[in-house]
Amino acid sequence: MPIAARVVVLPKDTETLQIQEIQLPDPGPTQIVVKQYASGICHSQLHQMHTPRNNPVVLGHESTGVVLRKGSAVTHVDEGDTVLVTWVPRDAVNIKERPAHAELVFDGGKAISQNVFTWADHTIADQQFVVKADPDIKHDVTAIIGCAVMTGAGAVINTANVQKGNSVAIFGVGGVGLSAVVGAKMRGADPIIAVDLDDEKLEFAKKFGATDGINASEKNAVETIHQMTGRPNEYTIAGQPVTGVDFAFDCIGLRQTMEQIVPACRGGHFGACQGGTAVLVGVPMTTVELNAGQILGQEKQFRGSIGGSCTPDRDFPLFLDWHANGHLDLEALITERYSIDEINEATTALQEGKIAGRAIMEFE
């Protein structure tokens, strides 16, 4: 029997979001129907809203909820289980067939869900995007583990594999960047340098583990990072003292920040060790120019991190443990809360930079 759902819809001909009531189809063999408690509101949805489209689009890709129904082939969850919904396959190594997408019928056309949609009080998704969780977890704040926490913290602990004592700079300390700060703190990085354009955000980042802050609207961030860091008696191939961080993370994806993270990294100690690593975490919406000579001559690396290189079945229990033990303060990280009927106000606030950490949408 179909289940009624209130769903946020991005029409094909306007950026004003609508809430429509539809009937979710019965789950297919590998699908799960979830009643949602809360969903994260991610900056990447703004990119979708500004992209031309031929059909209505459904949005959202991180949430916490409870299983209402499951398909005949689903074995890792049961009805009544608490779950986290995410956009990264929970166990990609063992995927044996293409995940099933749901076809949804709206006023104005049909939409095919791209893996998941969580801006809805009920959703349907393939089992690969639904992770079982302890029933005692918080139902609201844990909604952002499926993207913000995974993407930021995962970039640090998985993609970069930061180790104790490594120096780190994080450009952009919104929800993803703050999660990266926590990941760096948990790995014992020092220093952890936050870079942003707002003094309040920089002070906020220190509550999560940042040791220093640089306001890039007042100082040259790259030069300041090099002034703050150094490796005595180590020299680049050009004979210059080695300065800069071991790892620089761009959690924004703007051209300017993408072009800053390589220069912010330390050069290699010639004949002794390679240079630092720049990690792109934020979704890029433009091309970028890199100094190839610097990457070659100083043996620096520029690499991407999609979804924090996470395996949700493995990593989500770790992040939930961080929260349970007080290392990951999700309550502080979530700075705004909205109802589904306030979604246009939420996306406007996000667009205008008025959300310091992460915003969520609550359904109960």
N, C-alpha and C positions, 0 to 999 in steps of 0.2 A: 504494500500500500504506500503510495507517495506521501511525502512529508512536506507540509507547508513551510516555507522559508521566506524571511525578509532579507533581501540581497541588495547590496550596493552595486549599481550598474553604471558604467561609463558609456553613455550613448555614442553612436558613431559620428554624430555631427555637432557635439558640444562638449566642453570640459566641465560642465556642471553635472555633478553626480546626482543620480536618482536612486531612490529606494523603491524596489518593486517586490511584490509578493508573488512567488512562483511555487510550483510543486516540484520538489526534487524527485528524480526518478528513483525507482527501487535500485539498490546496489547490485552491480554486476558481480561475478564470482570473486574478483579481487578488490572490490570497492568497499568503503566503509562510510556510513553516515554518522556525522558527529554533531551533537548539540554543543554550541560554542559558549564558553564563559567569557572570554576576552580575546581580542586580536591586537597585535601590534600595528602601528601605522608607520610605514616605512617610506623613506625619502624616494626610493626607487619607484614607488607608485606615481610620483609626480612625473617621472620620465614617461611612464605609460600614458598619463593623461595628456601630455604634450605631443605625443606621437600620433600621426594620422592613422586612421583605421577604417576598415570597410564594414565592420560589424560591431555590435555592442561588446564590451569587455567587462569581465569580472575581475576584481582586484583582491589583494591581500595574500600574504603567504606565511604568516606565523600566528599561532593561536594555542590556547588550551581549551579542552572540551571533554565531553564524555561520549562514549560510543553508544549510539541508539540501535544501529543495525549493521550487520556485516554480511559480505558475500560468502558463498559456500566454500571458497578456497582460502579464506582468511584464517590463519591459525595463531597469529601472535597476539591478538587481542580478542576480548569477548565483549558482549553487550554489557554496559555498565562500567567498563574500565575508563579510568582517567587517561587522557592522551595529550600529547603535543603534536600539533600539525606543523609541517615545515615544507619547504620547496626543494630540499635536497633529498635524494633517495636515502632511506635509512640504512640500506645494506646493498650498495650498488654492485659490489663484487658478485653477489649471488642473484642478480636480476636475470631471470630466465626468459622474460617476455616484456614487450613494451608496456609501460604502465597505462592503465585505462583512463581516458579523459571523459568527462561528463558533458553531454550536450544539453544546454539549458535554453528554454524558450522564454523570451521576454517580449514585452510590447516594443516593437521596433526591430525585431529580428532575433536570431539565435546567437548564442555565444558558446564557444568551446572552451572549457576551463583548461588553462595551461598548467597542468599538474595540480594546483590547488587554488582555491579562493577562500579567504577567511574573513572578508568584510561582509559577513552574513551571520544571522543568528543560528543557522544550521548550514552545514556544508557536506559535500560528498567528495571523496578523494580515493585514489588508489592506495592500497595498503602500504606501498613503499614510502608514502609521505605522512604516515601516522605512526607515532612512536609511543609505546606504552610507558606510563609513568606511575609513580607511587600515588595512591589515592589521597594521601595526606598533604600533597604539595599545595601551595597557594594557587588558587584558581585564576587570579587576576594577573599578578606581576610575572608569573612564569610564561605568559604568552609571548614575551619577546625573546625567549631562548631560541625559538625556531628560525630567527634571522639575525637580529641585532647582536645578541650575545655570541651566537655561533660564528658569525662573520668576523667580528672584531677579535674576540678571544681566540678563536680558531686560527686566525691569521698569525697570531703570535706563537701559539703552542704547537701548531701543526705545520703551517706553511713555512714559517721562519725557524721554528724549533729554537726559540730563544732560550739561552742558558743563564744560570746564575752568574751575575757580574757583567753580563752584556749591557752595553749602553743602547738606549732606545729613544727615538723621537717619533711622536704620533701627531700627524697633521690633521686637525679636525677632531674636536672632542664632543661630538654629538653622541647619540646612543651607541653607534658602532665604535667610535673612537674611545669612548669611556670603557666599553667592554674590552677593547685592546689594552687600555691602561690596566684593567684588572688582570688580564692575562699576563702582562709583563710583570706586575707585582707578584703574582702567584709563582712565576718562574724565577723570581729573585733578581730581576734586571735592575741596574743602577748605573747612571741615572735614568729616570723615566721623564722625558721632556715633552710636555704638551705644547702644541702650537695651535693658536686660534686667533681670531680677530676681536675677541670679547674678553675683558678682564674677569667678568663674573664667571664665564665658562671655564677659564683657566683656574680660578680658585676652586670651582666646583670639581674640576678634574683632580685636584689634590686630595679631595675626600676619598677618591677611589684608588689613590696610590701614586699619582704623578708627583715627582720630587721637585720639578721646576716647570715654569710656564713662560712662554714667549708670545707676546702680542705682536703678530706679524703686521699689524697696521701701524705699529710704532717703531719696529726694529726690523732689520734684515734678518729673517729667520735663519737662513743658511749660515751667514757670517756669525751670528750669535751662537749657534750650535757648535761651530768650530772653536769659538772662543771658550766655550764651556767644557770642551772635551779635549783630551790629549793623551798620547801614549809615549811616556818618556823614553828616550833613546831608540825610538823607532822612526824610520824614514822611508818616504816613498821612493820610487824609481828615479824621480827628479831630485832626490836629496832633500826634500822638504819634510819637516816634522809631521808625523801622522796625527791628524785630528779628525773629528767627526764621529758619528755614532756607528755602532756595529749594525744596527737595523733602523731604517726609517720607513714608517708606514703612512701612506696617503689614504685616509678614510673619507675623502671627499670626492675625488675624481675630476677636479677642475684641471684645465691645462696648466695653470700656474703651479698648483701643488704637485702635479705629476712631474713637472720639470724641476722641482726643488728637491725631491727626495733622493735622487742620485747624488747631486752635489753635497747634500747633507751627510752622506755616508763617509766614513773614513777611507782613505786610500790604503792600498796594501803595503805591508812592510816588506820591501823588496827582498825576495829570496827566502822570506820567513813565513808570511801568511798572506792570504788574499784580502782584498778590500771588503767593505761592508756591502750589505744587501738592502736594496730599496724594494718595498713590497706595495703594489697597487691593490687596495682593498675597495675603495669607492668605485661606483659605476662610472666609467668615462663616457662623456658625451661629445668628445672631440678627439682629434689626432694630437700627437705630442712629438716634440723634437727632443732627442737625447744627444748628449755629447759622447759619441762613440769612441773618440780618442781617450776620454777620461775613463770610460768603462774598460777599454782595453789596457791602457797604460797603468791604471791603478787597480785593475782586476776587480772592479765593482760588478754587482749583479743587479738587474732590474727584472722583477718577476711579478706575476699576478697571483692573487688569492681569491678564488671564487667560493663563497660560502665557508670561508675559513678552512678549506680543505678538510671539512668535517665528515665523519661518518656518524650520523645522528644516534644510531643504536649504541655506539661506543662513547660518544662525547656528551650527549645530553645528561646521562647520569652523573658525569663529572661536574657539569655546570650546576645541576640541581644540588649536588653535594656542597659545592662552593656556597650556594645560597643558604642552604640549611645550616652551614657552619659559620655564617656571617662574613665570609670572604667576598661575596658578591652581593652587594646591597641593591637588590632589584627595586625595593620600595623607594629608595632615593633616586635610582636611575630613571624611574618613571615619573615624569614631572607634570604630565597633563593627562586627563581622562575625559573621554567623550562618549556620548551615546551614539547609536547608529544614526539617529536623526540629526546629529550634529556633524556629520562627516564632512560637509562642505566647509564648515567653520574650522574643522581640524586640518584639512588640507591647505586652507588659506594660511593658517598659523604656521604650518610647516614650511610653506613656500616663502613666507616672510621672515623666517628664521627666529620665530618667537618660542620655539620649543627647545629648552635647554638640553634635555636628555632624550627620552623616548616618550611618545604618546601611545596610549592604548584606547581601544574602543571596547566598552563593556556592554554585555548583553543581559545581565541580571543584577 
